[in-house]
Amino acid sequence: MIPRNEIHLGRHLRDWRLRQGLSQEGAARKLGVAASTWGHWETGARLPTPRLLLLLREMTGMSIGYLMCENSENCSHQRQLDPYPE
């Protein structure tokens, strides 16, 4: 069974990637990981390491709490660190 927070992380990463107009390969390249690694995160098969989670936070502009949050619409965590991440 896949832990629920892995699924939520994957959904947030997928939504961010699609809003950026990136493929899994493009998002992975931007972060410096293999496309298969990014794909595992999106499907919830794996979680990023703490170091990569921090890099994801910087790249997406989303707080770690938000990335892991189940209810993105009513999440008590700050959604965006920067409303216009590069």
C-alpha positions as CSV (number, residue, x, y, z in Angstrom):
1,M,0.0,0.0,0.0
2,I,1.3,3.5,-0.9
3,P,1.3,6.0,2.0
4,R,-1.2,8.7,1.4
5,N,1.3,11.6,1.6
6,E,3.3,10.1,-1.3
7,I,0.2,10.3,-3.5
8,H,-0.4,13.9,-2.5
9,L,3.2,14.9,-3.2
10,G,2.9,13.3,-6.6
11,R,-0.4,15.1,-7.4
12,H,1.1,18.5,-6.5
13,L,4.3,17.8,-8.5
14,R,2.2,16.7,-11.5
15,D,0.0,19.8,-11.3
16,W,3.0,22.1,-11.0
17,R,4.7,20.4,-13.9
18,L,1.7,20.6,-16.2
19,R,1.2,24.3,-15.3
20,Q,4.8,24.9,-16.3
21,G,4.2,23.1,-19.6
22,L,6.9,20.5,-18.8
23,S,7.1,16.8,-19.5
24,Q,8.3,14.5,-16.8
25,E,11.7,14.5,-18.5
26,G,11.8,18.3,-18.7
27,A,10.9,18.7,-15.0
28,A,13.5,16.0,-14.0
29,R,16.2,17.6,-16.1
30,K,15.5,21.0,-14.5
31,L,16.0,19.4,-11.1
32,G,18.9,17.2,-12.1
33,V,17.3,13.8,-11.6
34,A,16.3,11.0,-14.0
35,A,12.9,11.1,-15.6
36,S,12.1,7.7,-14.0
37,T,12.8,9.3,-10.6
38,W,10.3,12.1,-11.3
39,G,7.8,9.6,-12.5
40,H,8.1,7.5,-9.3
41,W,7.4,10.6,-7.3
42,E,4.3,11.5,-9.3
43,T,2.9,8.0,-9.0
44,G,3.7,7.8,-5.3
45,A,6.0,4.9,-5.7
46,R,8.8,6.8,-3.9
47,L,9.5,9.9,-1.9
48,P,12.3,12.3,-2.7
49,T,15.3,12.4,-0.3
50,P,15.3,15.3,2.1
51,R,17.9,17.1,0.0
52,L,15.8,16.7,-3.1
53,L,12.7,17.7,-1.3
54,L,14.4,21.0,-0.4
55,L,15.4,21.5,-4.1
56,L,11.8,20.8,-5.1
57,R,10.6,23.4,-2.7
58,E,13.0,25.9,-4.3
59,M,12.1,24.9,-7.8
60,T,8.3,24.8,-7.4
61,G,8.0,27.7,-4.9
62,M,5.7,25.5,-2.8
63,S,6.3,24.8,0.9
64,I,7.2,21.3,1.9
65,G,4.1,21.3,4.2
66,Y,1.9,22.1,1.2
67,L,3.7,19.5,-1.1
68,M,2.8,16.8,1.5
69,C,-0.6,18.1,2.4
70,E,-3.7,16.0,1.7
71,N,-6.2,18.7,1.2
72,S,-4.7,21.3,-1.1
73,E,-7.8,23.5,-1.2
74,N,-8.0,23.9,2.6
75,C,-4.4,23.2,3.5
76,S,-3.2,25.1,6.6
77,H,0.3,25.1,5.3
78,Q,1.6,28.1,3.3
79,R,1.0,27.1,-0.4
80,Q,3.5,29.3,-2.1
81,L,6.8,30.6,-0.9
82,D,7.1,32.7,-4.0
83,P,3.9,33.4,-6.0
84,Y,6.0,33.5,-9.2
85,P,8.7,30.9,-9.0
86,E,11.2,30.8,-11.8
